[in-house]
């Protein structure tokens, strides 16, 4: 006989995957047992199954993405439009091939992968979003019709109008994730095989490309795509997070390299001073230098310049001899490079970036 879940907040499936009210699996069809859908307890009403037009909630985040008021600022867009908005640089509702290329580069992809991506995406999605029957010769994608470009063999987390289905999203992890909270490469392969439809090569390729790109973009150290990262991918907020992270790494890396070069590279003045200190003959010669009335040759020279009215001219800074010839180090000298490293490390570890 079907049994209830252990507790109101328990998301694990019962022994046969059923409750008294809803039957989700039957032993005669093993696949329904192997891939149980997500079911919340009868007492828990955090996640009604209705598709959401402008938010991407999950069981753990029933209000969707709340960082920086994301859901509030994008309430006029469907979740699918939010997913694509990152690539619309001028926010005019049209994604050009160049926009897609720049977007992939901002996310850290190589030039080769970015070019392949724009060709694959725009060749397959552009015509589906045009407002007439004539193809767009520039292969642009129109976001107000992006729901028409939904392909098959996907996770079904988007419906055909661009809304977000919380139930289908939770099913991804309930059916295919070994630990129910993250996806390994093997889990993704099982997901692609389990979701593919008959005679749908475009859908097969599109789904494989999307999951491969996501895995490559995040490159998880433990090999697992976290559930929250996948959820943020669906509403597009993950793209801004990754782009900011890549930018911070580039900026901090640039300043750390420049500061380390200036810190450990002795200037010509330093070399001359060290040579003079190491050479006894140079020290003797310097001690025998003629001195002025006050025993100071430099002071005599300055007095002569003042009498003649000559003003010493300052030459243009030499990058090989002058420390101040490196304005891009922002005054980072000596041991302060360690402080910059701490700052950059702190920026990279901030959860809101």
VEXGUKOL-83554 format. One record per residue (C-alpha): x, y, z; residue number from 1; residue in three letters. Coordinates in Angstrom, 1 decimal. Layout:
N
DODO        X        Y        Z   num   residuo
DODO        X        Y        Z   NUM       Ala
...
This chain:
353
DODO        X        Y        Z   num   residuo
DODO      0.0      0.0      0.0     1       Unk
DODO      1.3      3.5     -0.8     2       Unk
DODO      2.8      5.3      2.1     3       Unk
DODO      3.2      9.0      3.1     4       Unk
DODO      6.4     10.8      3.3     5       Unk
DODO      8.2     10.6      6.6     6       Unk
DODO      7.7     14.3      7.6     7       Unk
DODO      6.2     17.5      6.2     8       Unk
DODO      9.5     18.8      5.0     9       Unk
DODO     10.9     15.6      3.7    10       Unk
DODO     11.5     15.7     -0.1    11       Unk
DODO     12.7     12.1     -0.4    12       Unk
DODO     10.5      9.7     -2.2    13       Unk
DODO      8.7      7.0     -0.3    14       Unk
DODO      9.4      3.4     -0.9    15       Unk
DODO      7.2      3.1     -3.9    16       Unk
DODO      7.3      6.8     -4.9    17       Unk
DODO      3.6      7.3     -4.2    18       Unk
DODO      1.2      8.9     -1.8    19       Unk
DODO     -2.4      7.9     -1.1    20       Unk
DODO     -3.7     10.7     -3.3    21       Unk
DODO     -1.1     10.7     -6.2    22       Unk
DODO      0.3      7.6     -7.9    23       Unk
DODO      3.6      8.5     -9.6    24       Unk
DODO      5.1      5.0    -10.2    25       Unk
DODO      4.0      1.5    -11.0    26       Unk
DODO      6.2     -1.6    -10.7    27       Unk
DODO      5.1     -2.9    -14.1    28       Unk
DODO      6.8      0.1    -15.7    29       Unk
DODO     10.3      0.3    -14.2    30       Unk
DODO     11.2      3.7    -15.7    31       Unk
DODO      8.5      5.3    -13.6    32       Unk
DODO     10.2      3.9    -10.5    33       Unk
DODO     13.7      4.7    -11.7    34       Unk
DODO     12.8      8.4    -12.4    35       Unk
DODO     10.5      9.5     -9.7    36       Unk
DODO      9.0     13.1    -10.1    37       Unk
DODO      9.4     15.7     -7.4    38       Unk
DODO      6.5     15.7     -4.9    39       Unk
DODO      6.2     18.0     -1.9    40       Unk
DODO      4.3     16.8      1.2    41       Unk
DODO      0.6     17.6      1.5    42       Unk
DODO      1.3     19.9      4.4    43       Unk
DODO      3.9     21.9      2.4    44       Unk
DODO      2.5     24.5      0.0    45       Unk
DODO      5.7     26.3     -0.9    46       Unk
DODO      5.7     25.3     -4.5    47       Unk
DODO      2.4     25.0     -6.3    48       Unk
DODO      2.8     23.4     -9.7    49       Unk
DODO      1.5     26.2    -11.8    50       Unk
DODO      4.0     27.6    -14.3    51       Unk
DODO      5.4     31.0    -13.4    52       Unk
DODO      5.5     33.7    -16.0    53       Unk
DODO      8.2     36.0    -14.6    54       Unk
DODO      9.9     34.1    -11.8    55       Unk
DODO     12.0     30.9    -11.6    56       Unk
DODO     11.2     29.4     -8.1    57       Unk
DODO     12.4     26.2     -6.7    58       Unk
DODO     11.6     24.3     -3.5    59       Unk
DODO     14.6     25.9     -1.8    60       Unk
DODO     14.0     29.4     -3.3    61       Unk
DODO     10.2     29.7     -3.6    62       Unk
DODO     10.5     33.4     -4.6    63       Unk
DODO     13.0     32.9     -7.3    64       Unk
DODO     16.1     35.1     -7.6    65       Unk
DODO     15.9     37.9     -5.0    66       Unk
DODO     19.5     39.1     -5.2    67       Unk
DODO     19.6     42.7     -6.4    68       Unk
DODO     15.8     42.6     -6.8    69       Unk
DODO     16.2     40.5     -9.9    70       Unk
DODO     12.6     39.2    -10.0    71       Unk
DODO     11.2     42.6     -9.3    72       Unk
DODO     13.3     44.3    -12.0    73       Unk
DODO     12.3     41.7    -14.6    74       Unk
DODO      8.7     41.3    -13.8    75       Unk
DODO      7.8     42.5    -17.3    76       Unk
DODO      9.7     39.6    -19.0    77       Unk
DODO      9.0     36.0    -19.2    78       Unk
DODO     11.6     33.7    -17.6    79       Unk
DODO     12.8     32.6    -21.1    80       Unk
DODO     13.2     36.3    -22.1    81       Unk
DODO     15.2     36.9    -18.9    82       Unk
DODO     17.4     34.0    -19.8    83       Unk
DODO     18.3     35.6    -23.2    84       Unk
DODO     18.5     39.2    -22.0    85       Unk
DODO     22.2     39.0    -21.0    86       Unk
DODO     23.1     38.7    -24.7    87       Unk
DODO     21.0     41.8    -25.7    88       Unk
DODO     23.6     44.4    -25.0    89       Unk
DODO     21.6     47.5    -25.9    90       Unk
DODO     18.4     46.1    -24.4    91       Unk
DODO     16.4     46.8    -27.6    92       Unk
DODO     14.9     43.3    -27.7    93       Unk
DODO     17.0     42.2    -30.6    94       Unk
DODO     20.1     39.9    -30.3    95       Unk
DODO     22.6     40.3    -33.1    96       Unk
DODO     25.2     37.6    -33.9    97       Unk
DODO     27.8     40.0    -32.6    98       Unk
DODO     25.9     40.3    -29.3    99       Unk
DODO     26.0     36.6    -28.9   100       Unk
DODO     29.8     36.5    -29.7   101       Unk
DODO     30.5     39.3    -27.1   102       Unk
DODO     28.3     37.6    -24.6   103       Unk
DODO     30.1     34.3    -24.8   104       Unk
DODO     33.5     36.1    -24.6   105       Unk
DODO     32.3     37.9    -21.4   106       Unk
DODO     31.5     34.5    -20.0   107       Unk
DODO     35.0     33.3    -20.5   108       Unk
DODO     34.7     31.2    -23.6   109       Unk
DODO     37.4     31.1    -26.2   110       Unk
DODO     37.2     32.9    -29.6   111       Unk
DODO     36.7     29.6    -31.4   112       Unk
DODO     33.9     28.4    -29.1   113       Unk
DODO     32.2     31.8    -29.3   114       Unk
DODO     32.2     31.8    -33.1   115       Unk
DODO     30.8     28.2    -33.2   116       Unk
DODO     28.1     29.1    -30.7   117       Unk
DODO     26.9     32.2    -32.6   118       Unk
DODO     26.7     30.2    -35.8   119       Unk
DODO     24.8     27.3    -34.2   120       Unk
DODO     22.4     29.5    -32.2   121       Unk
DODO     21.5     32.1    -34.8   122       Unk
DODO     21.2     29.6    -37.7   123       Unk
DODO     18.7     27.5    -35.7   124       Unk
DODO     16.7     30.2    -33.8   125       Unk
DODO     16.6     33.3    -35.9   126       Unk
DODO     13.9     32.3    -38.4   127       Unk
DODO     11.6     31.0    -35.6   128       Unk
DODO     11.5     34.5    -34.0   129       Unk
DODO     11.0     36.7    -37.1   130       Unk
DODO      7.7     38.6    -37.3   131       Unk
DODO      6.9     37.6    -40.9   132       Unk
DODO      7.6     34.8    -43.3   133       Unk
DODO     10.8     36.2    -44.8   134       Unk
DODO     14.0     35.1    -43.0   135       Unk
DODO     16.1     37.8    -41.5   136       Unk
DODO     19.2     38.2    -43.7   137       Unk
DODO     21.2     39.3    -40.7   138       Unk
DODO     20.1     36.3    -38.6   139       Unk
DODO     18.9     38.4    -35.7   140       Unk
DODO     16.9     36.9    -32.9   141       Unk
DODO     13.8     38.8    -31.7   142       Unk
DODO     13.2     38.3    -28.0   143       Unk
DODO      9.5     39.1    -28.1   144       Unk
DODO      9.0     35.9    -30.0   145       Unk
DODO     11.7     33.8    -28.4   146       Unk
DODO      9.1     31.4    -27.1   147       Unk
DODO      8.6     30.2    -30.7   148       Unk
DODO     12.3     29.0    -30.7   149       Unk
DODO     11.8     26.4    -27.9   150       Unk
DODO     13.2     23.1    -29.1   151       Unk
DODO     12.3     19.6    -28.1   152       Unk
DODO     14.2     17.0    -26.1   153       Unk
DODO     14.9     19.6    -23.4   154       Unk
DODO     14.1     19.5    -19.7   155       Unk
DODO     10.7     21.0    -20.1   156       Unk
DODO     11.5     23.6    -17.5   157       Unk
DODO     10.1     26.2    -20.0   158       Unk
DODO      6.7     25.8    -21.3   159       Unk
DODO      5.7     26.8    -24.9   160       Unk
DODO      5.0     30.4    -23.9   161       Unk
DODO      8.3     31.0    -22.1   162       Unk
DODO      7.0     30.4    -18.5   163       Unk
DODO      9.0     28.5    -15.9   164       Unk
DODO      7.7     25.1    -14.7   165       Unk
DODO      8.9     24.5    -11.1   166       Unk
DODO      7.8     20.9    -11.2   167       Unk
DODO      9.8     20.1    -14.3   168       Unk
DODO     12.9     21.8    -12.8   169       Unk
DODO     12.6     19.8     -9.6   170       Unk
DODO     12.1     16.6    -11.8   171       Unk
DODO     15.6     17.2    -13.3   172       Unk
DODO     17.2     16.5    -10.0   173       Unk
DODO     14.6     14.0     -8.7   174       Unk
DODO     15.0     11.8    -11.8   175       Unk
DODO     18.7     12.1    -12.8   176       Unk
DODO     20.8     13.6     -9.9   177       Unk
DODO     22.5     10.9     -7.9   178       Unk
DODO     22.4     13.1     -4.7   179       Unk
DODO     19.2     15.0     -5.7   180       Unk
DODO     21.1     18.3     -5.2   181       Unk
DODO     23.7     18.5     -8.0   182       Unk
DODO     24.5     17.0    -11.4   183       Unk
DODO     27.6     15.2    -12.5   184       Unk
DODO     28.7     14.7    -16.1   185       Unk
DODO     27.2     11.2    -15.9   186       Unk
DODO     23.9     12.6    -14.6   187       Unk
DODO     23.8     15.0    -17.5   188       Unk
DODO     24.3     12.2    -20.0   189       Unk
DODO     21.4     10.3    -18.4   190       Unk
DODO     19.3     13.5    -18.5   191       Unk
DODO     19.9     14.0    -22.2   192       Unk
DODO     19.1     10.3    -23.0   193       Unk
DODO     16.0     10.3    -20.8   194       Unk
DODO     14.5     13.5    -22.3   195       Unk
DODO     15.2     13.0    -26.0   196       Unk
DODO     12.3     12.6    -28.3   197       Unk
DODO     11.9     10.5    -31.4   198       Unk
DODO     13.2     12.0    -34.7   199       Unk
DODO     14.4     15.3    -33.1   200       Unk
DODO     18.0     15.8    -34.1   201       Unk
DODO     17.8     19.6    -33.6   202       Unk
DODO     16.5     19.1    -30.1   203       Unk
DODO     19.1     16.5    -29.3   204       Unk
DODO     21.9     18.8    -30.5   205       Unk
DODO     20.4     21.9    -28.8   206       Unk
DODO     20.0     20.2    -25.4   207       Unk
DODO     23.5     18.7    -25.6   208       Unk
DODO     25.1     22.0    -26.5   209       Unk
DODO     23.3     23.9    -23.7   210       Unk
DODO     24.3     21.5    -21.0   211       Unk
DODO     27.8     21.2    -22.3   212       Unk
DODO     28.2     25.0    -22.4   213       Unk
DODO     26.8     25.3    -18.9   214       Unk
DODO     29.2     22.7    -17.5   215       Unk
DODO     32.1     24.3    -19.3   216       Unk
DODO     31.2     27.8    -18.1   217       Unk
DODO     31.0     26.9    -14.5   218       Unk
DODO     33.8     24.2    -14.5   219       Unk
DODO     32.9     23.0    -11.0   220       Unk
DODO     36.0     22.0     -9.0   221       Unk
DODO     34.1     18.9     -7.6   222       Unk
DODO     32.6     18.0    -10.9   223       Unk
DODO     29.0     18.8     -9.8   224       Unk
DODO     26.7     21.4    -11.1   225       Unk
DODO     24.9     22.8     -8.1   226       Unk
DODO     21.1     23.0     -8.2   227       Unk
DODO     21.0     26.7     -7.4   228       Unk
DODO     23.4     27.5    -10.3   229       Unk
DODO     21.2     25.6    -12.7   230       Unk
DODO     18.1     27.5    -11.4   231       Unk
DODO     19.9     30.8    -11.9   232       Unk
DODO     20.8     29.7    -15.4   233       Unk
DODO     17.1     29.4    -16.3   234       Unk
DODO     16.3     33.0    -15.4   235       Unk
DODO     19.6     34.4    -16.7   236       Unk
DODO     20.9     35.8    -13.5   237       Unk
DODO     23.8     33.3    -13.5   238       Unk
DODO     25.2     35.0    -16.7   239       Unk
DODO     25.7     38.3    -14.9   240       Unk
DODO     27.3     36.5    -11.9   241       Unk
DODO     29.8     34.7    -14.1   242       Unk
DODO     30.6     37.7    -16.3   243       Unk
DODO     31.3     39.9    -13.2   244       Unk
DODO     33.5     37.1    -11.8   245       Unk
DODO     35.5     36.8    -15.0   246       Unk
DODO     36.0     40.6    -15.1   247       Unk
DODO     37.2     40.7    -11.5   248       Unk
DODO     39.7     38.0    -12.2   249       Unk
DODO     41.1     39.8    -15.3   250       Unk
DODO     41.3     43.2    -13.5   251       Unk
DODO     42.9     41.8    -10.3   252       Unk
DODO     45.2     39.5    -12.3   253       Unk
DODO     46.4     42.5    -14.4   254       Unk
DODO     47.2     44.7    -11.4   255       Unk
DODO     48.9     41.8     -9.5   256       Unk
DODO     51.1     41.1    -12.4   257       Unk
DODO     52.0     44.7    -13.0   258       Unk
DODO     52.7     45.3     -9.3   259       Unk
DODO     54.8     42.2     -9.0   260       Unk
DODO     56.9     43.4    -12.0   261       Unk
DODO     57.5     46.8    -10.4   262       Unk
DODO     58.1     45.3     -7.0   263       Unk
DODO     60.8     42.9     -8.0   264       Unk
DODO     62.3     44.6    -11.0   265       Unk
DODO     65.3     46.8     -9.9   266       Unk
DODO     65.5     50.1    -11.7   267       Unk
DODO     68.6     51.5    -13.3   268       Unk
DODO     69.1     53.9    -10.3   269       Unk
DODO     69.0     50.9     -7.9   270       Unk
DODO     71.5     49.1    -10.0   271       Unk
DODO     73.9     52.1    -10.1   272       Unk
DODO     73.6     52.5     -6.3   273       Unk
DODO     74.3     48.8     -5.7   274       Unk
DODO     77.3     48.9     -8.0   275       Unk
DODO     78.7     51.9     -6.2   276       Unk
DODO     78.3     50.3     -2.9   277       Unk
DODO     79.9     47.1     -4.0   278       Unk
DODO     83.0     48.8     -5.7   279       Unk
DODO     85.7     50.1     -3.3   280       Unk
DODO     87.2     52.2     -6.1   281       Unk
DODO     83.9     53.9     -6.7   282       Unk
DODO     83.6     54.6     -3.0   283       Unk
DODO     87.1     56.1     -2.9   284       Unk
DODO     86.4     58.2     -6.0   285       Unk
DODO     83.1     59.5     -4.5   286       Unk
DODO     84.8     60.4     -1.2   287       Unk
DODO     87.5     62.4     -3.1   288       Unk
DODO     85.0     64.4     -5.1   289       Unk
DODO     85.5     68.2     -4.8   290       Unk
DODO     83.3     69.7     -2.2   291       Unk
DODO     82.0     73.2     -1.9   292       Unk
DODO     82.5     75.7      0.9   293       Unk
DODO     80.2     73.7      3.1   294       Unk
DODO     81.8     70.4      2.2   295       Unk
DODO     79.0     69.4     -0.1   296       Unk
DODO     79.5     69.2     -3.9   297       Unk
DODO     75.8     69.0     -4.6   298       Unk
DODO     75.0     72.1     -2.7   299       Unk
DODO     77.8     74.0     -4.7   300       Unk
DODO     76.2     72.8     -7.9   301       Unk
DODO     72.7     74.0     -6.8   302       Unk
DODO     74.2     77.4     -5.8   303       Unk
DODO     75.8     77.8     -9.3   304       Unk
DODO     72.5     77.0    -11.0   305       Unk
DODO     70.7     79.6     -8.9   306       Unk
DODO     73.3     82.2     -9.8   307       Unk
DODO     73.1     81.6    -13.5   308       Unk
DODO     69.3     81.3    -13.4   309       Unk
DODO     69.4     77.8    -14.9   310       Unk
DODO     66.5     75.6    -14.0   311       Unk
DODO     67.0     71.8    -14.2   312       Unk
DODO     64.7     70.3    -16.7   313       Unk
DODO     62.7     67.2    -15.9   314       Unk
DODO     62.9     64.6    -18.7   315       Unk
DODO     60.0     62.3    -19.7   316       Unk
DODO     59.8     59.3    -17.4   317       Unk
DODO     61.6     56.3    -18.6   318       Unk
DODO     59.8     53.0    -18.1   319       Unk
DODO     63.2     51.3    -17.6   320       Unk
DODO     64.5     53.7    -15.0   321       Unk
DODO     61.7     55.6    -13.3   322       Unk
DODO     59.2     54.0    -10.9   323       Unk
DODO     56.6     56.6    -11.7   324       Unk
DODO     56.5     55.6    -15.3   325       Unk
DODO     54.0     52.9    -14.5   326       Unk
DODO     50.7     54.7    -13.9   327       Unk
DODO     48.7     51.6    -14.4   328       Unk
DODO     50.0     50.1    -11.1   329       Unk
DODO     47.9     52.8     -9.3   330       Unk
DODO     50.8     53.4     -6.9   331       Unk
DODO     51.2     49.8     -5.9   332       Unk
DODO     54.8     49.4     -4.8   333       Unk
DODO     56.7     47.4     -2.3   334       Unk
DODO     54.8     45.1      0.0   335       Unk
DODO     51.4     46.6     -1.0   336       Unk
DODO     51.0     44.0     -3.7   337       Unk
DODO     50.0     41.5     -1.0   338       Unk
DODO     47.2     43.8      0.1   339       Unk
DODO     45.9     44.0     -3.5   340       Unk
DODO     46.0     40.2     -3.6   341       Unk
DODO     43.8     40.1     -0.5   342       Unk
DODO     41.4     42.5     -2.0   343       Unk
DODO     41.0     40.6     -5.2   344       Unk
DODO     40.6     37.3     -3.4   345       Unk
DODO     37.9     38.9     -1.3   346       Unk
DODO     36.1     40.1     -4.4   347       Unk
DODO     36.3     36.7     -6.0   348       Unk
DODO     34.8     35.1     -2.9   349       Unk
DODO     31.9     37.4     -2.5   350       Unk
DODO     28.7     35.4     -3.0   351       Unk
DODO     26.8     38.3     -4.7   352       Unk
DODO     29.3     38.5     -7.5   353       Unk
